[in-house]
């Protein structure tokens, strides 16, 4: 399976006159073509910075980041326009960033096509059908609910047939029923078009509805969750307990190419590890423990 996204040692530093903030500090991530996955993390973890870099909205400071054959570290400004127009689609939490209020739903979906000189009305109508708005395509934006506007935004993000769809908290401003509907649309689009979908969210129940979840902490990939049963579909998962993520996914600590890993803080706290740790190889296991004190070693 070919790679859609490959990040290695990705660094992003934000600088001002008197402060420097390292948002990503050597992040590694690989996403294969056709995957539907989520990136989770607390506020300040670096997940939104990563999404902005993948979307061509921000430039990386160092490392490697390749998306759909484009090297985003070396890409020129004129190439970046082409990349954002043809390779990547974006769905925001605030759908107002995607929509023009004085146009109908159909006209909104057609706008990116017109800007690219590739108007395809039949495809625009098909997209609105896919998101469940067949009977509302001629409605102006003020006639649509918030959930309907978000579905128009999804159709717009697909209008230029991108290879990659990035969604930043796409269900953050809608109710649970609409959230489920939006996730079902993503799944259907993923299957029908084979498009790669990356969703950034802090909602673990949402993350439980995708195949793979990558957790980011302090600007690094720390933990990965893979669906235990790859044949488990969205409907089956929705019937599970709200604890979702742990019930349908298996957790792994991510190890990068040079052997670095992030052990979850709650694990370290539980065994009293601070600053240093003792590590030993025990047959087929690596055992990490709190280092013995000098008194214990001399006893």
N, C-alpha and C positions, 0 to 999 in steps of 0.2 A: 504493500500500500504506500503510495507516494505521500510526501510531506507537504502540507499546506503552509504550516508555520514552523519555523525552527529558530529558536533563540538560544544563544549560548554566551554566557558571561555578560548578559545585557546590563548596561549601566546607564542610569539617567540621573544627572545632577542638575538641580535648579540653583542658579546663582543670582544674587543681587549684590548691591554695593557692600553690604556688611554681613551677609549670611550665605551659607552654602548648605543645601539640603540634598542628601543622597536618597532619592526615591526608590531606585532600583540598584541593587549592589551585587551584580553578578548573577542575574536570574537565568535559569535554564528552563526551556519549555519546548516540547514538540507536539504538534497537533496534526494528525493525518487527514488527508483529503476525505471529505464525507462524514467526518466526526461531528457529533453534537455534544458539546461539553460545556462545563461551567467553571468559572474562576471565582473563588470565594476568598474573603479576607476582611478584617476589620478596617474601619476608617483609618487611612494613613498607611495601610499595608503596601501600597504600590499598585493595586489592581487596576485602578482607573488610569494611572500613568501608563501602564502596560497597554491598556486598550487604546489610549490615544496614540501611542507609538504604532501599534498594529494598524490603526485606522489612517495613518499618515497625517495626523493632526499635530504631532509633536515629533521632534527629532531625537534619536538616541544619542547619548554622549560617547559610548564606547561599547565594544562587544560585537556580537553578530546577531542580526535579525533579518531573516529572509521570509517573505510571504508571497506565495504563488509565483516564485521565480524572480521576485524583485528583491534587491539588496537595499533595505531601507536605511542603512548607514551611509551608503554612497549615492543614493538616488538623487538626481538633479531636480530642481524645482519644476521644470517643464514635464519631466517624467512623473513627478508626484501628482500633478493634475490628472494625467492619464490613469495612474494607479487608483486614485480616489474615485475616478469616474467609472472605471471598468472592472476593477478587481475586487473592491471592497464596498459593502453596503453597511449602513449604520442605523441602528434604532436607539433613540434616546429615551430616558425616563420622562423627560419633559417633551411630549410630542409636538409642542409648539415650535420647536427648532426645525422640525421636518415639514411643517404644513404652511400653506398660504391660505389665509382665512377667506379671501374673496373669491377663491376658485372652488369648483365642485370636487368631490372625492376623485372622480375620473381625471379631471384636469390636473389635480395635484400629482397623480401617479404618472401622467403623461409629461409633466414638466421636465424631469431629468432626461427623458428621451429626446425632447425638443432641444435641450441644451447640448446633447450629444449628436444631434442631427439624425436620430434613428427612431422616429415616431412609429410605434406599433400599437395601434388602438386595440386590436384584437387581444394582444398579450396583456395590455393594461386592464381590459375588462376581465380577462381570465384571472389575473392576480386578485382583483377585487372579489371575484367569485370564490377563490381559494380562501380568502380571509373572512368569508361569510357576509359580504356586503353587496351581493348581486342586485338587491332591490334598493340600495341606497347610493349607488354610484353617481347619481346626478344631484345628490343633496349637497348643499353648501356646508362648510365646516360647522357653522353655528347651529345647524340642524342635527348634528351628530353628538352622541354622548361621548364622554371621555374615553370609554373603552372602544367605541367605534372609531374615534380619531386615532387611537393607538394602532388599530388594525389597518387604517389607511396608511399610517406611518410605516408599518411593516411592508405593505404593498409597494410603497415608494422606494424603500430600501432595496427591493428586488427588481425594480423597473429596468435597470441596465444589465440584468443578468450577471450579477457579481459571482465570483467563485467563493467568496467569504462573506458571511454576515456577522457583524459584531453588534451585540445588544447590551447596553449599559443600563442595568436595573430596569428592564422593560416592563415589569409588572409592579414597580414601586408605587405607582399612584392610582392603582385600580383595585377593585374588590377581589375577593378570593375566587368567585365564579368567573370573572373576566380574566383573572390571572391563569386559571386552568385552561380557559379557551385560547388564550394567547400561546401558552406552552404547547397545546395541541396543534395550533397552526404551525409553530416552529417545527414540530416533529413531522407533520405532513409535508412541509416544504423541504425539509431535510431528506425525506424519502423520495419525494416526487422529482426534485431537481438535483439531488445529490450534492447540495450546497453544504459547505462546512459552516457550522454555527458555533460561535463562542459567546457565552452569556456571562456577564459580570454581575454578581449579586451577593448580598449578605444574607439572603433568605435560604436557610438550609432545606426547607420543604420544597422550594423551587429547584434547588440543586439535586434533590432526590429524584427528579424527573428526567435526568439526562444520563448518558452512558458513563461519563467520566467527570470527576470533579478534581480540580487542582486548587489546593489552598496556598495562599501567599501570606507570608509573615515577614515583616521588616525588610521588604524588597527582595525576598528570595522565595522560590518555591519550596514548601516545607513538607506537605503531605499530599498524597494522591488517593482518591477513592475510585475503585473500578466496580462497575455493576457485577454482582455475583452471577446473575443469570443473564447472559446477553440476549436471550429471547424474551425477556420480560418487557412488555410494552407499557406505554403510558397509562392506559386504562387499568391494567393490573396493578401498577404502582400506586395509583390514586386510591385503590381500595385498601392499601396497607395503612398501618398506624401512622400518625403524623410524625413519629420519630424517624420516618422515611429513610434518611441518608444512611444511618447505621444498619438498618434492616435490609436494605437492598444493595448496599455497597460494601466492599472490603477495603480496609484502610492500609496504605503503605506509606512508609517514610521515603521521601525522594532522596536518592544519592546521585550526586553529579559525577562528571567524568573523572574528577580528581579525588573522589571519595568523600567529599563533604556532605554532611546531612544535618538537618535540624531536628533534634529530639524535642517533642512537645514539652512545653514548660511544666505542664501538670505532672508529667512523668518524672522530670528532674526534681521537682519539689517533693514528690512522694517518697523519693529515696534520699533526699537531702543533698543533692548534687549542686554545688555552687562554684563557679570558676574553673575547677578542675574535676576530671573524672578518671576513674581507673577502668581500663579496658583489657579484656583478655579473650583469647580464642579458645573455645571449649568444644573441640570436635567439630560439630556442624553449626555451632552457635557463636555469636560474639556477645560477651557479657559486659555490660557497662554498670559500674557500681560507684558509690561514693568512695573516694580514696581514704585509706586507713590513716588515722592519726599516728604520730610518732610513738605515743604511749601504747597503742594497739600493736604496732609493729614490733615493739621491744618486749611485749608481754610474753 
